[in-house]
């Protein structure tokens, strides 16, 4: 399909129109309870950085305003001896760089509660161990509740006070906040598979309400993207498409969870990374060819959103000049184009995906923005100060984005070409 910006009906998605259509937060929700709000990033320990050196990742995270990595401990085909050695090196590097970590136990592979207890005790005294009000933070990734009781089988056996925020894919807010196995704490809610943006926001609204009612804590998850195409059982896109990141940040700024965890820092296999892309030496990405796409824009935008979140702002109305930027993200192929040599069908939820280029401006002052998509005529507009997100159907070919403020060049970007079909389906985006 070849769409022209001049012959097709262009559509514009602004955050104002999105948020206006959603249920609003109550006055009580506008007041975030203590502790101090923090932002974390989920780090897949099985996906090691180049040469096993965590220094670059830690420094990039600190630059973005991320307070700690939630280290996903476990995964498929884990060599546990090697895994534990990697964790120890991670903590030592974080100690040297003045950064924090905490464990996020992958209960799909970790089945031994003694492992969780021993690791928690081992690192409780580390200067890199994240603590909240004197308690070590402990979290998890779990698709279903584990076989154990978190309180009696794990937390009560750790030799330090523990703040437990277990992960969940449930959307039952009342049940999550009435779980007596995690008294005084609360849930870490992931992005819900196949949920529309409106449904996700409605769930978040219920979570915020239960948080306020119970006085427990809530850690919300936010992802830059989701797509994977590994095998018949792991072949999916995401129903929220372009609204999964920028629009969700805008929504969470109004709901003010206690903590936000970016899902993820480096899961290249599921396209959910804000780290630099994978390279040939990155373990765990052999078949994830899409993990080489640039996601620089997601990390750069995160810095602005994180500042607004920590400041208690309801939206992004002002951007520091040093942090401003103009960004675009898009797929490099039509959503419905099966690969020419691809043994797998279209991913699930592909029907929700838009063949469009998405432009996000985060500006300290208004600027003139110009988009040229393929061989279509250019589109120009004045972007205001603060945050704006717009979307237009793309034309095949190179994507060009420029922004000026008088004689000042704010952005001048030439992106990868959009093509009619790739050898293998790619539902990931380039974002820069």
C-alpha positions in Angstrom: 0.0 0.0 0.0 1.3 3.4 -1.0 -0.1 6.4 0.9 0.4 10.0 0.0 0.3 12.8 2.5 -1.5 14.9 -0.1 -4.0 12.4 -1.5 -4.8 10.5 1.6 -6.7 11.8 4.6 -4.0 12.6 7.1 -4.8 12.0 10.7 -3.4 13.8 13.7 -3.3 12.2 17.1 -2.7 14.8 19.8 -2.4 14.0 23.5 -5.0 16.6 24.3 -7.7 14.7 22.4 -6.6 11.4 23.8 -6.6 12.4 27.4 -9.9 14.4 27.0 -11.7 11.2 26.0 -10.5 9.3 29.1 -11.9 9.2 32.7 -10.3 11.9 34.8 -8.5 11.4 38.0 -10.2 12.4 41.3 -8.8 15.2 43.5 -7.5 12.6 45.9 -5.4 10.9 43.1 -3.7 14.2 42.4 -1.9 13.8 45.7 0.8 11.1 45.5 1.5 9.5 48.8 5.0 9.1 50.1 7.6 7.7 49.4 9.5 9.9 47.0 8.6 9.0 43.4 11.2 7.1 41.5 11.6 5.6 38.0 13.3 2.3 37.3 14.1 0.3 34.2 13.7 -3.5 33.9 17.0 -5.0 33.0 17.2 -8.5 31.4 20.2 -10.1 33.0 20.2 -12.9 30.4 20.8 -10.3 27.7 24.3 -9.3 28.5 25.9 -6.0 27.3 28.9 -6.1 25.1 31.9 -7.7 26.8 29.7 -8.1 29.9 30.5 -4.5 30.9 27.5 -2.7 32.6 29.2 0.7 32.7 27.7 2.2 29.6 24.2 1.0 30.5 24.5 2.5 34.0 25.8 5.8 32.8 23.1 6.1 30.1 20.4 5.3 32.7 21.7 7.9 35.1 21.7 10.5 32.4 18.1 9.7 31.7 17.1 10.2 35.3 16.5 6.5 36.0 17.0 5.7 39.7 17.7 2.0 39.5 17.6 -1.1 37.4 15.2 -3.8 38.3 17.3 -6.8 37.5 15.3 -9.6 35.9 16.8 -12.7 37.5 16.0 -15.8 35.6 14.8 -16.6 32.1 14.9 -19.4 29.6 17.9 -21.8 29.4 19.7 -20.1 32.3 23.1 -21.3 33.5 22.5 -20.5 37.1 26.2 -20.5 38.1 26.9 -18.0 35.3 23.8 -16.0 36.1 24.8 -15.5 39.7 28.3 -14.4 38.7 26.8 -11.9 36.3 24.6 -10.5 39.0 27.6 -10.1 41.3 29.5 -8.3 38.7 26.5 -6.0 38.1 26.3 -5.1 41.7 30.0 -4.4 42.0 29.9 -2.1 38.9 26.8 -0.3 40.3 28.7 0.2 43.6 31.6 1.7 41.8 29.4 4.1 39.8 27.0 5.1 42.6 24.0 3.5 41.0 21.2 1.3 42.5 19.8 -2.2 41.6 17.1 -4.4 43.0 16.0 -7.9 42.2 13.0 -8.7 40.0 12.5 -12.4 40.3 11.4 -14.1 37.1 9.0 -16.7 38.6 8.4 -18.4 35.2 11.9 -19.9 35.7 12.9 -19.4 39.4 11.2 -22.2 41.4 13.4 -22.2 44.5 12.5 -19.8 47.3 15.8 -20.4 49.0 17.5 -18.8 45.9 15.5 -15.6 46.4 16.1 -15.5 50.1 19.9 -16.1 49.7 20.3 -13.5 47.0 18.3 -10.9 48.9 20.4 -11.5 52.1 23.6 -11.4 50.0 23.0 -8.0 48.5 21.0 -6.3 51.3 24.2 -4.7 52.6 25.5 -3.5 49.2 25.7 0.2 48.7 24.1 -0.5 45.3 21.0 -2.2 46.8 18.0 0.1 46.4 16.2 0.7 49.7 13.0 2.6 50.3 12.6 3.9 53.8 15.2 1.4 55.0 13.6 -1.6 53.3 15.2 -3.4 50.4 13.0 -3.3 47.3 12.0 -6.7 45.9 9.9 -7.3 42.8 9.0 -10.0 40.3 7.9 -10.8 36.8 5.1 -13.4 36.9 2.4 -14.3 34.4 0.6 -16.3 37.2 1.0 -16.2 41.0 3.9 -18.5 42.0 3.5 -21.7 44.0 4.8 -20.1 47.2 3.3 -17.5 49.6 5.5 -14.4 49.2 5.1 -13.3 52.8 5.6 -16.5 54.7 7.9 -18.4 52.3 10.1 -15.5 51.3 9.8 -12.1 52.9 9.6 -13.3 56.5 12.8 -15.3 55.9 14.9 -12.4 54.6 17.2 -10.9 57.2 16.3 -7.3 56.3 13.0 -5.3 56.1 11.5 -5.9 52.6 9.3 -3.8 50.4 7.7 -6.3 48.1 6.1 -5.1 44.8 5.3 -8.4 42.9 4.5 -8.1 39.2 1.1 -9.0 37.8 -0.8 -9.1 34.6 -4.1 -9.0 36.5 -6.5 -6.1 35.9 -8.5 -6.7 39.1 -7.6 -3.7 41.1 -9.7 -4.6 44.1 -8.2 -8.1 44.4 -4.6 -6.8 44.0 -4.8 -4.3 46.8 -6.6 -6.7 49.2 -4.0 -9.4 48.9 -2.8 -10.0 52.5 0.3 -11.8 51.3 1.8 -8.4 50.5 0.7 -6.3 53.5 1.8 -2.7 53.4 3.1 -3.0 49.8 1.2 -3.3 46.6 1.4 -4.5 43.0 3.7 -3.8 40.1 1.3 -3.8 37.1 2.6 -4.6 33.7 1.2 -3.5 30.4 -1.8 -5.7 29.7 -1.7 -7.8 26.5 -4.2 -6.8 23.9 -5.7 -4.0 26.0 -6.7 -0.9 24.2 -5.3 2.5 25.5 -8.8 3.3 26.8 -9.0 0.0 28.7 -5.5 0.4 30.0 -6.3 3.8 31.3 -9.5 2.6 32.9 -7.5 -0.1 34.7 -4.9 2.4 35.9 -7.7 4.6 37.2 -9.0 1.7 39.3 -5.5 1.0 40.5 -4.9 4.6 41.6 -8.3 4.6 43.4 -7.4 1.4 45.3 -4.0 2.7 46.1 -5.6 5.8 47.7 -8.2 3.7 49.5 -5.8 1.2 51.0 -2.7 3.4 51.5 -0.6 0.7 49.8 1.9 1.4 47.0 1.5 1.0 43.3 4.3 0.6 40.7 3.1 1.1 37.1 4.8 -0.3 34.1 5.4 1.6 30.9 6.8 0.2 27.7 8.3 2.0 24.6 7.1 -0.8 22.3 6.1 -4.5 22.1 6.6 -6.9 19.2 8.1 -10.3 18.8 8.1 -12.8 15.9 10.2 -15.8 17.2 7.9 -18.8 16.7 4.2 -19.7 16.4 3.7 -19.3 20.2 5.6 -16.1 20.4 4.4 -14.0 17.5 2.6 -10.8 18.6 2.3 -7.1 18.2 0.4 -4.9 20.7 -3.1 -3.4 20.5 -2.0 -0.1 21.9 0.4 0.5 19.0 1.8 4.1 19.0 -0.2 5.0 22.1 1.7 2.6 24.4 4.5 5.0 25.3 3.9 8.8 24.9 0.2 8.7 25.5 0.6 6.4 28.5 3.3 8.7 30.0 0.8 11.5 29.7 -1.9 9.4 31.4 0.3 8.3 34.3 1.4 11.9 35.0 -2.2 12.6 35.9 -2.6 9.4 38.0 0.8 9.7 39.8 1.7 6.1 40.7 4.3 5.8 43.5 6.9 4.4 41.2 7.2 3.8 37.4 9.1 0.9 35.9 10.1 1.2 32.2 9.6 -2.3 30.6 12.4 -2.6 29.5 15.9 -1.4 29.3 17.2 -4.1 27.1 14.7 -6.8 26.0 15.6 -6.7 22.3 13.7 -9.9 21.6 10.4 -8.2 22.5 11.3 -4.8 21.0 10.7 -3.2 24.4 14.1 -1.6 24.9 15.2 2.0 25.5 18.9 1.0 25.6 21.1 1.1 22.5 20.1 -1.6 20.0 21.4 -5.2 20.1 24.5 -6.1 18.1 25.9 -9.4 16.8 27.6 -10.1 20.2 24.4 -9.6 22.3 23.4 -12.9 23.8 19.7 -14.0 23.5 19.1 -12.1 20.2 20.1 -14.6 17.6 16.7 -14.7 16.0 15.6 -11.2 17.0 16.7 -9.4 13.9 14.4 -6.5 14.7 16.4 -5.8 17.9 18.9 -3.8 15.9 16.5 -1.0 15.3 17.4 2.4 16.9 15.3 3.4 19.9 17.3 6.5 20.9 14.2 8.7 20.8 12.4 6.6 23.5 15.3 7.1 25.9 15.6 10.8 25.1 11.9 11.4 25.6 12.0 9.4 28.9 14.3 12.0 30.4 11.7 14.7 30.0 8.8 12.6 31.2 10.8 11.4 34.2 11.5 15.0 35.3 7.9 15.8 35.0 6.9 12.7 37.0 9.3 13.4 39.8 8.2 17.0 40.0 4.6 16.0 40.4 3.5 17.7 37.1 0.2 16.7 35.5 1.6 17.2 32.1 4.6 18.4 30.1 4.0 22.1 29.6 7.6 23.2 29.9 10.8 21.6 28.6 14.3 22.6 29.6 16.2 23.9 26.5 19.0 21.3 27.1 16.4 18.5 27.0 14.2 19.6 24.0 14.0 17.5 20.9 11.9 16.6 17.9 11.5 12.9 17.3 9.9 10.4 14.9 9.2 6.7 15.1 7.6 4.3 12.6 7.7 0.8 11.2 9.8 0.2 8.1 7.0 -1.9 6.4 3.2 -2.0 6.1 1.6 -3.7 9.1 -0.2 -6.2 6.8 2.8 -7.1 4.6 3.9 -10.7 5.3 7.6 -11.3 4.7 8.6 -12.7 1.3 10.6 -15.5 3.0 8.8 -15.6 6.4 7.5 -19.0 7.7 5.3 -17.2 10.3 2.0 -15.5 9.7 1.1 -12.0 10.7 1.5 -11.4 14.5 -1.5 -11.3 16.7 -3.1 -7.9 17.1 -1.6 -6.8 13.7 -5.1 -5.4 12.8 -4.6 -2.6 15.4 -1.4 -1.3 13.8 -1.2 1.9 11.8 0.9 2.5 8.7 2.0 5.9 9.9 4.9 8.0 11.0 4.6 9.4 14.5 6.2 12.8 15.4 6.7 13.9 19.0 7.9 17.4 19.8 9.2 18.3 23.3 10.1 21.9 23.0 11.2 24.8 25.2 9.5 27.2 22.8 7.4 26.9 19.6 9.2 25.8 16.4 8.3 25.2 12.8 8.3 21.5 12.0 8.4 19.9 8.5 7.9 16.3 7.6 8.6 14.8 4.2 7.5 11.2 3.8 8.8 9.4 0.8 7.9 11.2 -2.5 4.8 12.9 -0.9 4.5 16.7 -0.6 5.9 18.0 2.7 3.7 18.8 5.7 4.5 21.7 7.9 3.1 23.0 11.2 4.0 25.1 14.2 4.6 22.9 17.2 4.0 24.5 20.6 6.1 24.6 23.7 5.8 21.5 25.7 4.6 18.1 24.4 2.8 17.4 21.2 2.3 14.1 19.3 1.1 14.0 15.7 0.6 11.2 13.2 0.4 11.0 9.5 0.1 8.1 7.0 3.5 7.6 5.5 4.6 7.2 1.9 7.1 4.6 0.9 10.7 5.9 0.8 12.9 7.9 3.1 11.5 9.8 6.0 12.8 13.3 6.7 12.0 15.5 9.7 13.2 19.0 10.3 12.5 21.7 12.8 13.6 25.3 13.0 13.1 28.2 15.3 14.0 31.3 13.3 17.6 30.6 12.1 18.1 27.9 14.8 18.0 24.3 13.6 16.2 22.3 16.3 16.2 19.0 14.3 17.4 17.7 11.0 16.8 14.0 10.7 16.8 11.6 7.8 15.3 8.2 8.7 15.4 4.7 7.2 13.2 4.1 4.1 9.8 2.5 4.4 9.5 -0.3 1.9 6.6 -2.3 0.6 7.8 -5.6 1.9 10.8 -7.1 3.8 12.2 -10.6 3.7 10.9 -11.2 7.2 8.2 -9.4 9.0 9.3 -6.5 11.2 6.8 -4.9 13.6 9.5 -3.0 15.5 10.0 0.7 15.0 13.0 2.9 14.4 12.8 5.8 16.9 15.2 8.7 16.7 
